[in-house]
């Protein structure tokens, strides 16, 4: 049945499992105890073998992943009817040139092995649509590999590739390219010829700049350039108006151009671990953003326009130099996750209490002397972190946070815990390490749902520690 509720495939199976990463689902027939893979759109069946001994002339899918083979099985080469082959994590060191016998292959996965090269003969597998050689020991992309007329997905991440060949422009049907975690320092202008690309991942390389031609990738929806050495925001990116997800974490960026507003379809933007001291007000035009990460920069203030991003669900502003947060944050009515840790905040506006959907709030490592009253109104909070502040007491209204699952009050100046904390019936983890607490209220002894209680570095006498531990056998205590 498709998303519209229309029956596409007649159900005729005894057992079915979830769809896998190839868009296929394992099923077991009613008449026979054979396992098939079912293509979700057409209902075409592929007979699956997960053991070399089970392979027959009818087998079209072989999955030998995580079996200790050490070398490419010769028996596989005797079955030219195979369409899908998965040899993930088998300890294989070489792909034989004879793999060209498998002319019907559409998906080939030899990831997580010990391959140092790909035979050029592999280019004769002209029906390949997906090729996965990630997590091997490849140092280059052979020219022959670019001659697949139907290849749509190419994954070569976690290798030691140093260069992208010019011939990459021949991948005219490629929709996904993953070259993450290699040693690539340059991206050639030919990248702009991959006009069908939807996803491009070049993260964790040594790239210093991106060619303007990247702006030709008009269908690109996801781009990850994180953990490179760009320093300057690539201008070509600003032409990618269909982009929905952009990741530029730890790329040594010092500024974001105001033309960022051109990327009006962005829903995901991460710019963490850079050198940004300000953010252009034009970021407020990205009205579809649901995830924004500006953590670990040099920001001392936030443009007021950012509070116009009413679609935001996740906002990360931790590890900056913020000294205040505007009460206009209340405009972010859909906010679910807010991280303001490791800043210089002395107070939080009480209006924060109107963020009725907030589930996770991190205010750790600031300069707060009290818990803002507004926080006590966040009745859907699941996680609250207030560690490393200057808090001297916990308000009795803490009991209002009835859904709280984890509460972190580590490294403050607390001398006591209010008895009302017992009313947090969903609390599983309470961190009170490194405070000035000398006694525990009797009410805590009734918190049978509490599984972990951290009390190290508090002046609680040893005899009291022993008593508390004995009276709460269901709870794990951390005293040291």
C-alpha positions in Angstrom: 0.0 0.0 0.0 1.4 3.4 -0.9 1.3 6.7 1.0 -2.1 7.4 -0.5 -3.5 4.1 0.9 -3.8 2.5 -2.5 -3.0 -1.2 -2.7 0.1 -1.7 -4.9 1.1 -5.2 -4.0 -1.2 -8.1 -3.1 -0.2 -9.4 0.3 0.5 -13.2 0.0 3.1 -13.8 2.7 3.3 -15.6 6.0 5.9 -13.3 7.5 7.4 -10.0 6.6 10.2 -7.8 8.0 10.9 -4.1 7.6 12.3 -2.6 4.4 16.1 -2.4 4.4 18.4 0.3 3.1 18.0 -0.9 -0.5 14.2 -0.4 -0.4 13.5 -4.1 -0.1 11.7 -6.1 2.5 12.3 -9.7 3.6 9.2 -11.9 3.4 8.4 -15.5 3.9 5.9 -17.2 1.5 2.9 -19.1 2.7 3.5 -22.2 0.6 7.2 -22.5 1.0 9.6 -21.7 3.8 11.8 -19.5 1.5 12.8 -16.0 2.3 12.5 -13.4 -0.5 13.3 -9.7 -0.8 10.3 -7.7 -2.0 10.8 -4.5 -3.9 8.4 -2.0 -2.4 7.1 -0.5 -5.6 6.6 -3.3 -8.0 6.3 -6.5 -5.9 9.1 -8.2 -7.8 10.6 -11.1 -5.8 14.2 -12.0 -5.4 15.3 -15.3 -3.9 17.8 -14.7 -1.1 20.7 -16.8 0.0 22.7 -16.1 3.1 24.9 -19.1 2.8 27.2 -20.2 0.0 25.8 -23.7 0.1 22.2 -22.4 -0.4 23.0 -20.6 -3.7 21.1 -22.1 -6.6 20.5 -21.0 -10.2 17.3 -19.3 -9.0 19.1 -17.2 -6.4 19.2 -13.5 -7.3 20.3 -12.0 -4.0 23.3 -13.1 -1.9 24.0 -11.6 1.5 27.1 -12.9 3.2 27.8 -9.9 5.3 29.9 -10.3 8.5 31.0 -13.8 7.5 34.7 -14.6 7.8 35.6 -15.3 4.2 39.0 -13.5 3.8 38.7 -13.8 0.0 36.1 -13.3 -2.7 34.1 -16.6 -2.9 34.6 -18.3 -6.3 31.2 -19.8 -6.2 29.6 -16.4 -6.5 31.3 -15.9 -9.9 29.5 -19.1 -11.1 26.1 -17.4 -10.8 25.7 -14.7 -13.5 22.0 -14.3 -12.6 22.8 -12.5 -9.3 21.3 -9.0 -9.1 22.3 -8.0 -5.6 25.5 -8.9 -3.8 26.4 -7.9 -0.2 29.9 -8.9 1.1 30.1 -6.3 3.9 32.7 -7.0 6.6 34.0 -10.3 5.3 37.8 -9.6 5.5 38.2 -9.6 1.7 41.5 -8.1 0.4 40.9 -8.3 -3.3 38.0 -8.0 -5.8 38.7 -10.4 -8.7 38.6 -9.1 -12.3 36.2 -12.0 -13.0 33.5 -10.1 -11.2 32.6 -8.9 -14.7 30.8 -12.3 -15.1 28.0 -10.9 -12.9 26.5 -8.8 -15.6 23.1 -8.5 -14.0 24.3 -6.9 -10.8 22.4 -3.7 -9.9 23.7 -3.4 -6.3 27.2 -4.3 -5.1 28.3 -3.8 -1.5 31.8 -4.7 -0.5 32.2 -2.2 2.3 34.1 -2.7 5.6 36.8 -4.9 4.0 40.5 -4.6 3.4 40.5 -3.6 -0.3 43.4 -1.4 -1.6 42.1 -1.1 -5.1 39.1 -1.6 -7.4 39.7 -3.5 -10.6 39.1 -1.4 -13.7 37.1 -4.3 -15.2 34.3 -3.5 -12.8 33.2 -0.9 -15.3 31.7 -3.7 -17.4 29.0 -4.1 -14.9 26.8 -1.7 -16.8 23.6 -2.4 -14.9 25.0 -1.3 -11.6 22.8 1.3 -9.8 24.4 1.3 -6.4 28.1 0.7 -5.6 29.4 0.7 -2.0 33.1 0.4 -1.2 33.1 2.4 2.0 35.5 1.6 4.9 38.3 0.0 2.9 41.9 1.1 2.2 41.4 2.7 -1.3 43.8 5.5 -2.1 42.3 6.5 -5.5 39.2 6.3 -7.6 40.2 4.3 -10.8 39.1 5.9 -14.1 37.2 2.9 -15.1 34.8 3.3 -12.2 33.3 6.4 -13.8 31.9 4.5 -16.8 28.7 3.2 -15.3 25.8 4.5 -17.4 23.1 3.7 -14.8 25.0 4.3 -11.5 22.8 6.3 -9.0 24.5 5.8 -5.7 28.3 5.7 -5.0 29.7 5.4 -1.5 33.4 5.6 -1.0 33.6 7.1 2.5 36.2 6.0 5.1 39.0 5.3 2.7 42.3 7.1 2.0 41.4 8.7 -1.4 43.4 11.8 -2.1 41.9 13.0 -5.4 38.6 13.2 -7.3 39.4 12.4 -11.0 38.1 14.7 -13.8 36.3 11.7 -15.2 33.8 11.9 -12.4 31.8 14.1 -14.8 30.7 10.9 -16.6 28.5 10.0 -13.7 25.5 11.6 -15.4 22.9 9.6 -13.5 24.4 9.9 -10.0 22.0 11.0 -7.3 24.1 10.3 -4.2 27.8 10.7 -3.8 29.6 10.0 -0.5 33.3 10.7 -0.2 33.3 11.5 3.4 36.4 10.7 5.6 39.1 10.6 3.0 42.2 12.7 2.3 40.8 14.9 -0.5 42.2 18.4 -0.6 40.7 19.7 -3.9 37.3 19.5 -5.6 37.5 20.0 -9.3 35.0 22.1 -11.4 33.8 18.9 -13.0 31.7 18.3 -9.9 29.3 20.8 -11.5 28.5 18.2 -14.2 26.8 15.9 -11.8 23.5 17.6 -12.5 21.3 14.8 -11.1 22.9 14.9 -7.6 20.5 15.1 -4.7 22.9 14.2 -1.9 26.6 15.1 -1.7 28.8 14.3 1.3 32.4 15.6 1.4 32.8 15.9 5.1 36.0 15.0 7.0 38.5 15.8 4.3 41.1 18.5 3.8 39.2 20.7 1.3 40.2 24.3 1.3 37.8 25.7 -1.2 34.8 24.7 -3.4 34.6 25.6 -7.1 31.9 28.0 -8.2 30.5 25.2 -10.4 28.9 23.5 -7.4 26.2 26.1 -8.0 25.2 24.1 -11.1 23.9 21.2 -8.9 20.3 22.5 -9.2 18.7 19.4 -7.7 21.0 19.2 -4.7 19.0 18.7 -1.5 21.7 17.7 1.0 25.2 19.0 1.2 27.7 18.2 4.0 31.1 19.9 3.9 31.8 19.7 7.7 35.3 19.2 9.1 37.2 20.7 6.2 39.4 23.8 6.0 37.3 26.2 3.9 37.7 29.4 6.0 35.5 31.2 3.5 31.8 30.4 2.8 31.7 29.0 -0.7 29.8 31.4 -2.9 28.5 28.7 -5.3 26.5 27.2 -2.5 24.3 30.3 -2.5 22.9 29.3 -5.9 21.6 26.0 -4.6 18.0 27.1 -4.0 16.7 23.6 -3.7 19.0 22.8 -0.8 17.2 21.5 2.3 20.1 20.4 4.5 23.5 22.2 4.8 26.2 21.2 7.2 29.4 23.3 7.6 30.6 22.4 11.0 34.2 23.0 11.9 35.2 24.6 8.6 37.0 27.6 10.1 34.4 30.0 8.8 34.7 33.6 10.1 31.6 35.0 8.4 28.3 34.0 6.8 27.2 36.0 3.8 23.8 37.8 4.0 22.9 36.0 0.8 22.3 33.0 2.9 18.7 34.1 2.6 18.7 32.8 -1.0 18.6 29.2 0.5 14.9 29.6 1.3 14.2 25.8 1.3 16.6 25.0 4.1 15.2 23.0 6.9 18.6 22.0 8.5 21.6 24.3 9.0 24.6 23.5 11.1 27.5 25.9 11.5 29.0 24.7 14.8 32.7 24.8 15.8 33.6 27.8 13.6 35.0 31.3 14.3 31.8 33.2 13.8 31.4 36.4 15.9 28.1 37.5 14.3 25.3 36.1 12.3 23.6 38.2 9.5 20.1 39.2 10.2 19.1 37.7 6.9 19.1 34.3 8.5 15.7 35.2 9.8 14.4 34.8 6.2 14.9 31.0 6.4 11.4 30.4 7.5 11.4 26.6 6.9 14.3 26.0 9.3 13.6 23.3 11.9 17.2 22.6 13.0 19.8 25.3 13.6 23.2 24.7 15.2 25.4 27.7 16.0 27.2 26.2 18.9 30.9 26.5 19.6 31.5 29.9 18.0 32.4 33.4 19.2 28.9 34.8 19.3 28.2 37.5 21.9 24.7 38.3 20.6 22.0 36.9 18.4 20.2 39.0 15.8 16.6 39.6 16.8 15.5 38.2 13.4 16.4 34.8 14.5 13.4 34.8 16.8 11.3 34.9 13.6 12.2 31.4 12.7 8.9 30.0 13.9 9.4 26.6 12.5 12.4 25.8 14.7 12.3 22.6 16.6 16.0 22.4 17.6 18.1 25.4 18.5 21.8 24.9 19.5 23.5 28.1 20.9 25.9 26.5 23.4 29.6 27.3 23.9 29.4 30.9 22.8 29.7 34.2 24.7 26.0 35.1 25.1 25.2 37.2 28.2 21.5 37.5 27.6 18.6 35.9 25.8 15.7 38.1 24.4 12.2 37.4 25.7 11.3 37.2 22.0 12.4 33.6 22.2 8.8 33.0 23.0 8.0 33.3 19.3 9.6 29.9 18.8 6.5 28.1 19.8 7.5 24.8 18.1 10.8 24.6 20.0 11.5 21.1 21.4 15.2 21.2 22.1 17.1 24.3 23.4 20.8 24.3 24.2 22.3 27.4 25.8 25.1 25.7 27.8 28.5 27.2 28.3 27.7 30.9 27.8 27.7 33.9 30.2 24.0 34.0 31.1 23.1 35.4 34.5 19.4 35.1 33.9 16.8 33.7 31.6 13.6 35.6 30.7 10.6 34.2 32.6 8.7 34.3 29.3 10.6 31.0 28.4 7.7 29.3 30.3 5.5 29.8 27.3 7.5 27.4 25.2 5.0 24.7 25.9 6.5 22.0 23.6 10.0 22.2 25.1 11.3 18.8 26.0 15.0 19.3 26.5 16.7 22.4 28.1 20.4 22.8 28.7 21.5 25.8 30.8 24.7 24.2 32.2 27.9 26.2 32.6 26.5 29.6 32.9 26.3 32.1 35.8 22.8 31.5 37.0 22.2 32.1 40.7 18.6 30.8 40.6 16.4 28.7 38.5 14.1 31.1 36.5 10.4 30.8 37.4 9.5 30.4 33.8 11.4 27.1 33.7 9.0 25.7 36.3 6.2 26.2 33.8 7.7 23.9 31.2 5.5 20.9 32.1 6.7 18.8 29.1 10.4 19.0 30.0 12.0 15.5 29.8 15.6 16.6 30.3 16.8 19.6 32.3 20.5 20.4 32.7 21.6 23.2 35.1 25.1 21.9 36.0 28.0 24.2 36.7 26.1 27.3 37.7 25.8 29.2 41.0 22.4 27.9 42.2 21.8 28.0 45.9 18.4 26.4 46.1 15.8 24.4 44.1 12.3 26.0 44.1 9.5 23.8 45.5 7.8 24.3 42.1 10.1 21.8 40.7 7.3 19.3 41.2 5.5 21.0 38.3 7.9 19.3 35.9 6.0 16.0 36.1 7.5 14.5 32.9 11.1 15.1 33.9 13.3 12.0 33.3 16.8 13.4 33.8 17.7 16.3 36.1 21.3 17.5 36.3 22.2 20.0 39.1 25.9 19.0 39.4 28.5 21.6 40.5 26.3 24.3 42.1 26.0 25.7 45.7 23.0 23.7 46.8 22.7 22.9 50.5 19.4 21.1 50.4 16.7 19.4 48.2 13.0 20.4 48.5 10.7 17.5 49.6 8.5 18.3 46.6 11.0 16.6 44.4 9.4 13.3 45.4 6.4 14.3 43.1 8.6 13.9 40.0 7.2 10.4 39.3 9.0 9.9 36.0 12.5 11.0 37.3 15.0 8.3 36.6 18.3 10.1 37.0 19.3 12.8 39.4 22.7 14.4 39.5 23.7 16.4 42.6 27.4 15.8 42.5 29.7 18.5 43.9 27.3 20.6 46.0 27.0 21.4 49.7 24.2 19.0 50.5 24.6 17.4 54.0 21.3 15.6 54.3 18.7 14.0 52.0 15.0 14.5 52.6 13.1 11.4 53.7 10.7 11.9 50.8 13.4 10.9 48.3 13.4 7.4 49.9 10.0 6.9 48.4 11.1 7.6 44.8 11.0 4.0 43.6 11.2 5.0 40.0 14.6 6.7 40.6 17.4 4.5 39.1 20.5 6.6 39.4 21.4 9.1 42.1 24.7 11.0 42.0 25.8 12.4 45.3 29.6 12.4 45.2 31.5 15.4 46.6 28.8 16.4 49.1 29.3 16.6 52.9 27.0 13.7 53.7 28.4 11.6 56.6 29.3 8.0 55.7 26.8 6.5 58.1 24.0 8.4 56.4 25.3 7.3 53.0 25.0 3.7 54.1 21.5 4.2 55.5 20.3 5.8 52.3 21.8 3.1 50.1 20.1 0.4 52.2 16.7 2.0 52.1 16.8 2.4 48.3 18.0 -1.0 46.9 16.4 -0.3 43.5 18.6 2.7 43.0 22.3 2.9 41.9 24.3 5.4 44.0 27.4 7.2 42.9 29.3 8.4 46.0 32.8 8.8 44.5 
